[in-house]
């Protein structure tokens, strides 16, 4: 299965799924599948969250509590789950606030190994 197919499988199988994206910590998107256009700038959201995630990763390393695995952020409009794939990349699932958060987290965790393998 291709990287894009795996991303599509994740986002299309979550009620309220808007997009699934592979990002680098520098904010550069590697690949993405957008199934529903949001009322906000999705690219800006992911770039800004990449910056936040990089800082969280640094803080986790400083306090030595193990490697960061997952971070989620809920706002008034969306829920975003970010899962680490390797030292350079992470996966992002963006869904509506009313979306199925539990299933989204589960599918992202379940498919993260396959995504990491596809990336090499």
C-alpha positions in Angstrom: 0.0 0.0 0.0 1.3 3.5 -0.9 1.9 6.3 1.6 -1.1 8.2 0.2 -3.3 5.1 0.3 -2.5 4.6 4.0 -3.2 8.3 4.8 -6.5 8.1 2.9 -7.5 4.9 4.7 -6.9 6.7 8.1 -8.8 9.9 7.3 -11.7 8.3 5.4 -12.4 5.8 8.2 -12.8 8.4 11.0 -16.1 10.2 11.3 -15.3 13.9 11.1 -11.9 13.2 9.4 -10.6 16.3 7.5 -7.0 15.5 6.6 -4.1 13.2 7.2 -0.6 14.6 6.7 3.0 13.5 7.0 5.1 16.4 8.2 8.8 17.1 8.9 9.6 18.9 12.2 10.7 21.9 10.1 7.1 22.3 8.9 7.5 20.9 5.4 4.6 18.6 4.4 5.8 15.3 2.8 2.4 14.0 1.7 -1.2 14.7 2.5 -4.8 13.6 1.9 -7.5 16.2 2.4 -11.0 14.8 2.2 -12.9 17.9 3.4 -11.8 21.5 3.1 -11.8 23.2 6.4 -12.8 26.8 7.1 -9.3 27.6 8.2 -5.8 27.4 6.6 -4.9 23.8 7.1 -1.3 24.3 5.9 -0.8 27.1 8.4 -2.2 25.0 11.2 0.2 22.1 10.4 3.2 24.4 10.1 2.5 26.1 13.4 1.8 22.8 15.1 5.1 21.4 13.8 6.8 24.2 15.7 4.9 23.3 18.9 5.7 19.6 18.5 9.4 20.3 18.0 9.4 22.2 21.3 7.5 19.5 23.1 9.9 16.9 21.7 12.8 19.0 23.1 11.2 19.3 26.5 10.5 15.6 26.7 14.2 15.0 26.0 15.3 17.4 28.6 13.2 15.9 31.4 14.1 12.4 30.3 10.7 10.7 30.5 11.1 8.5 27.4 10.6 9.3 23.7 7.6 11.4 22.7 5.0 9.2 20.9 1.8 11.3 20.5 0.4 14.7 21.1 -3.2 15.8 20.7 -4.7 19.3 20.6 -8.4 20.2 20.8 -9.6 23.7 19.9 -13.1 25.1 19.4 -13.3 23.7 15.9 -10.9 20.8 15.5 -9.1 18.0 17.1 -5.5 17.3 15.9 -3.6 14.1 16.7 0.1 14.0 15.9 2.1 10.8 16.1 5.9 10.4 15.8 7.0 8.2 12.9 10.8 8.7 13.3 13.4 11.3 14.3 12.4 13.6 11.4 8.8 13.0 10.6 5.4 12.7 12.2 1.8 12.0 11.1 -1.1 14.4 11.7 -4.8 13.6 11.7 -7.1 16.6 11.6 -10.8 16.0 12.4 -13.8 18.0 13.4 -14.3 18.6 17.1 -17.3 16.3 16.9 -15.3 13.6 15.1 -14.5 10.2 16.5 -11.4 11.1 18.5 -10.9 7.6 19.9 -11.0 5.9 16.5 -8.8 8.6 15.0 -6.1 8.0 17.7 -6.4 4.2 17.3 -6.1 4.2 13.5 -3.1 6.7 13.6 -1.4 4.5 16.1 -2.2 1.3 14.2 -1.0 2.7 10.9 2.0 4.6 12.2 4.4 1.6 11.8 3.2 1.1 8.2 3.7 4.8 7.4 7.2 4.7 8.9 8.1 1.7 6.8 6.8 3.3 3.6 9.0 6.3 4.3 12.0 4.1 4.4 
